[in-house]
Amino acid sequence: MSPKKRVRARAVSTPRPADRAAQHWARRRRRRVVAGALAGLAVVVLVSHWLEHLGLLRIMTSAAQDLFVGYPTAFLLLIIAGILWGV
């Protein structure tokens, strides 16, 4: 029998420091865009809830409004946006 040749496994190339930095900033930018979108959505929810209470806007019943479009939902969205933003 002939001896088997050992084949070296190819080393997985690790990203260069410049590439890692670029990936880090891309991820951070993406998180900030999502956080900004959530914060914008929270402001829309907050304003629509306020207008509902003033009686200027009627989207749904008052029970559903308090459950789905209420201040707690707006503040929850703001908290999640703040966490994603890195505050």
Secondary structure, DSSP 8 states (H G I E B T S, - for coil): ----------------HHHHHHHHHHHHHHHHHHHHHHHHHHHHHHHHHHHHHHTS---S-HHHHHHHSSHHHHHHHHHHHHHHHT-
